[in-house]
Amino acid sequence: MNHIVSVSNVSKNYNLGQVVVPALRGVSLDVAEGEFLAIAGPSGSGKTTLLNLVGCVDTPSAGTVTVDGKQTGQLSERDLTRLRLHTIGFIFQSFNLVSVLSVLQNVELPLLLQRALSARERRERVLALLDRVGIREYSKHRPSELSGGQRQRVAIARALVTRPKLVLADEPTANLDSVTGTNILNLMKELNQSEKTTFIFSTHDARVWAYASAVVRLADGQVQDRVSAEEAVRAGGLPTGRPV
Amino acid sequence: MRGYLDTLKVIALIALRNLFASRLKTLIVGGIILFGSLLVVVGTALVDSVDASMSRSVIGSVAGHIQVYSSKSKDELTVMGGMNMESPDLTPIDDFAALRRTLLGVPNVKAVVPMGLSSAIVTAGNTVDVVLERLRDLARRRLAGEDVQAAYESEKDHVRQIIKVLSADMDNVRKIQNEKAISQDDLAAAAKAASEELWAGFDRDPYPALEFLENRIAPLASDADMLFLRYLGTDGDAFAKSFDRMKIVDGTAIPRGQRGFLFSKWVYEQQVKLKTALRLDRINDGISKRSKTIARSEELQRWIKQNVTEVKEIMLQLDGQKTASFRRLLQGELGSQQSDVAKLLSEFFRVDDANFAHRYRFFYDKLAPQLELYRVRVGDMLTIKSFTRSGYVQSVKLRVYGTFVFEGLEDSHIAGELNLMDMVSFRELYGSLTPERAREVQEIKTMAGMKEVSREQAEAELFGKPDLGETAPIGRAGDEAEAVLRSLAGRQQREDRASQPYDPAQLEQGDVLNAAVIVKDPRRISRTIKDIEAAGAKAGIPLRAITWQKASGLVGQFVTMIRAVLYISVLIIFAVALVIINNALVMATLERMPEIGTLRAIGAQRRFLLGMLLVEALAVGVLFGSLGALLGAGIVGVIGAAGIPASNDILYFLFSGPRLHPSLSPANVIISLAIVLAVSAISSIYPGLLAMRVSPRQAMQSDD
């Protein structure tokens, strides 16, 4: 099985003035294509840092991160951006839609940045995707006119519109109520299965783990273990034992 | 490629939506830009129009496109706008023909007009002098047996009337001021002139009495104001051809090969015209052209007061017959029984808004025909005395052929202060070595056994010996009266010369102080100036060539000054705009950090963000800049249709006429939009850099 993401002995330090704060310490992790991987851990465990490194918005202080066969530490800023555009889709905790654009325009944006498709092709793909995530009727609305769940659906559509190999979701359900969160997770899982897109999402919501093909548990910037969803649920919580 | 356009579209969409989202800020920034571009359009259109009209004024009157003079000159040349009477000290260029040949050899040169600028104080047209001269002439003819008795008697009456007026005037002065205000000598002279003694023997032997009157009484009439004349010696034909705005008003041009003088109409009106009439004209102008009223304008009231008190000028002109005629006319007009004509005149000139128009007409219809309105008339001989360069007084008597104006600049003091004179007479006054005088110098040299006389010494040699020259040697500090007496000897000869034609070839052969150059293509002036100076150096005539702007002195710099002020204001406005736009965009960038981070995260390159901010700034710039330009164009259109009135003399000259009708050129709008776009672009640089530094991690607002 091919590894879409390969993290090898990665450390990441942040400089806060004089103090060097280690966010990740010697993390190694391989993610196979088509996985639906959850990264679990309490606040400050390094979830987002790991996602940043995998998402090519940051590069490691030590070790290597390989995404789709490319070592991110060796890429220029431009190439990293290109890699994000073509290979990775992002779903953010607070949706991060462009407020002045309509739903359709928000979803179309990555395609415009790619400059690969004609206007008609773009439109067809965007509308099909909106249909798929169930908000086609809102295509002309502005994000501010939508509910949280609807907004996250737009965000998912935006992340998937370029047909990326990898989708990163940072606490995708954190700002949603549980029913909506479940719907979103169902949708993501469905897309994972139908499109064979690899999903990596960070969460400290134990209910989410049930959807994952595997759960990587982080603590203090280190990988605690990698368990199946069932094990994780059975463990009843985070490696530190803190209930969610 | 197709993708680019769509990307641009989405950039524009985001940018415009952002602008709309912060409407107030956009409006403030836009307002400043609108005002700035409006100012640029209106300002540059106005300055360009003034520039164009002023260049028409300057180029079309005296300066030509380029002025050329010797680079050895001490001073810089200015042909107009000289606020003082001093003419610049220029080194003459000896051979005009060679100069002309050299200049015409330069590709862009179309015509060359020889010139020389100088000034003189001319005491012309003292009423008493004129009357006495007429009397002298009549007395001579009467003694010679001609039948001029009636005219002679009338003129004699006139002289006695003048003496009466002058005596009364002196009495007045003594009453108003004090006993010592008039010298005893003058009082004695006046008493002698009025005495029967003087007049008893007059018919038999008038000459001693006439001489006494000429020497002692004429100077008492203070209307013998001096004329300050700035004149331009030139080749009349070449001048008229090259400066086609010049039009003869009275009389004729100076015929080719004749010596002569042309008054500028402006000088003729301002200096030569009867002061009372001039003031009436000014009052009339004030009322009809500048919509003033006597009741409200202190200026008009002052002129009226001067007319009321200064009737002597007219009184001196009235002989017995005219006095009676004036008395009858004024009594009728005023319905008065007053018999004193001076008092009647005073009463007549005490005008108000109600009766001014009628009295003005009455003055010109009934009174003026009996007066000499101008102290020097067309056809008169004018004696011009001037200091030559080496300090001698040289005088030339010239026929006044007429008056001229520069069309469109009739009322401009700046364009109107130069009178014209033939070049040959100019050279004499200036002290150049004309062929005639070269001959005379040669004679002197022969007599004195000298070998060589340099240019600088030529005059001293010529006039240094009173018994030889036609003019007496008088230094700068010389006594004027003495000068007049001594020069009497040469008078007859000079008059002869004044009527002598000269060979037009002389125009070419002699020296000139400067020359006006008319070019074929005015856009290549600076190039042509270089060519001229190079050609001069090559021909051994060291030349300095200057543009008409420079040649016109302060006036020429005026537009440059206005332009500088305009550009500085524009600079300030756009500097402010720059800071404000920059600030607004920085704020917008900071507010939108997460959004910008998101765009970066999902794959937007940095230049996409830069483009977004640029489009934002440019959109505001283009929209409001165009609005401002449009509004400015409208304003220029309205002003252009109505015209800006020239409220004073300098504006009249700058506007090249009574009104400036500014017009819009595409350049005005293009410059305005270019500035706006540049400012917009520049102001988005810093926020652009800021946006580029936003990390895509900004999108990840996790609690990590």
Interface residues (C-beta under 8 A of the other chain):
Chain A: A23 S43 G44 G46 K47 T48 T49 L51 N52 G55 V57 D58 E77 R78 T81 R82 R84 L85 H86 G89 F90 F92 Q93 S94 N96 V98 S99 V100 L101 Q105 E108 L109 P110 L112 L113 Q114 R115 A116 S118 A119 R122 R158 A159 T162 D170 E171 S202
Chain B: R2 G3 Y4 D6 T7 V10 L13 I14 R17 N18 F20 A21 P594 E595 G597 T598 L599 R600 A601 I602 G603 A604 Q605 R606 F608 S695 P696 R697 A699 M700 Q701 S702 D703 D704
